[in-house]
Amino acid sequence: MEYITLNNGVKMPTEGIGTFLLTPDEAESAVVSALHSGATLIDTANAYVNEKAVGRAMKASGLQREEIFLETKLWPSFYKDADAIDKTLARLDTDYIDLLLIHQPFGDYYGTYRAMEELYDQGKLRAIGVSNFKKEDLDNILSSCKVRP
């Protein structure tokens, strides 16, 4: 297995499975199959409405949680809820997320990133980043972030 080292030193596998457009049943089956085949990265998102199935698949795989690299995404508007990450952790049935991304640069994504940094400091997230950002959107975050995406 090959890995990419993220800015904070966390190693992320280069092979995995994405769950976009999969129904919960499809996601659960596909994730179990991928994990049994040696892929250890799982990409999901709250917007995919299959996080619970991904959590079930991780448990059903028989792998230890530490053997799986779990990446998920939230829309910036969800961070207005103080318990958004706790709800995500509950849906995924896990104590931590390996990589949490802001799904799109909408709304107060700058404030969202600051909230993610706090959750990172609390140990609920091993790494944080962004998805679908243009350079200028990313530059706004890079100009004052504590934790580089």
N, C-alpha and C positions, 0 to 999 in steps of 0.2 A: 504494500500500500504506500502510495506517495502522499506527502503532506505539504501544505503551505503553512508557513509561520506567519501568524497575524501580528499586527503592530505591538501587541502586548506580550508576545511570546507564546501564545496558545497555538497549538498545532491543529490544523483543520485538514481532514482527509480530502483528497481531490476526487474521490469517487463516491457517489451516493445516489439517492433517489429524490426526485421532486414529486410533490403530491398535488400540484396545480391541476385543476379540472377532474380530480378523482373523487368519486362519491366516497362516503365514509367506509363502506364495505370494500370498495376497490383499494382505497388507501391502506386499510388494515392488511389486506392480503398482499398487496405489492410491497409494503414496508417489511413485513415478515419475510417474504421471499428475498428481497434485496439484502436484508441483514443476514439471512442464512447463506446467501451467495458471497458474502464477504464485503459488501458495501457497508460502510459505517456512518455515512453522512445522510441525514434526513433533513430535507427542506420542506417546511410547511408554512402556513400563515393563518391567522385568525380568519381572514377573508375567504379562505378555502373551505371553511366549515368542516374540516376533517381532523382537527387537532385531537379530539377525544379518541378517534380511531388510531391515530398515530401513537398516542399514549398506550392504548391497548396492545398495539403491535410491538412496541418496545418491550413490554412485559412478556408477551407471548413468545418473543424470539428466544428467550432463555439467556440472552446476553446480559452482562452486568451493565448498569447505566453508564459507568465510566468508559465502556467500550464503544459507546454510541455518541456521535457528535450531532447534537440537535440544534437546528437553526429554525427560527420562526420569525414572523414579521407582524407588526401592528401598525394600523393607520395612526397618524399623529393625534387625531381626535380622541382616540381611546385613552391616551395618557392623562386626560382630564380627570378620569376616574382614579382615585388614589389606589384602588385595589386592582387595577387593570392587569398588572403582572401576576398578582396572586391568583386571579381568575385564569390567566393563561397557564400558570403552573398547575392549577387544579385540572384544567381541561387536558393537559398533557400528562397528568399524573406523575409529575417529577418535582424534585426539589430545586432544580436549577436549569437554566437554558445555556447552552454553550455559546450561541451567537444570536443576539436579538437585533433585528434590523428595523429601521423606520421604513415602512413599505413604499411610501411615495412622499415627495416633498410638498405636501399640502398643509395649509393652516400654519400653526405655530410650530413648525418642525424644529426650530432653534430651541424653544422651550422644551419640546419633547426630548431633544437630545440631552439637555441638562437633567431632565427627570431620569433618563436612562443611565446617565453617569452616577446618579445617586443610587440607583438599584444595583449598578455594577459595584459600587463601593460597599453595598450591603452583602455582596456575594451571591446574589440571585442570578447574576449573569456573568459568564466567564469572559465574554467579549461583546462589544456593541459596534454597530455600523449602520450603513444606509443602503437602500436599494432604489434603483430607478432615479437617481439624482443626476442632474446636470452639474458640470464643473462649478458654475457660479453658486449653485445651491450648496454644494459640498464646501466651497471656499468660505461661505458664511459660518458654517460649523467649525471648520479648521481654524478660523481666526481667533476663537476664544475657548475651544474645548480643553478640558483637562485630560480626557481619554481620547486618543486619536482613533477615528473609525478605521 
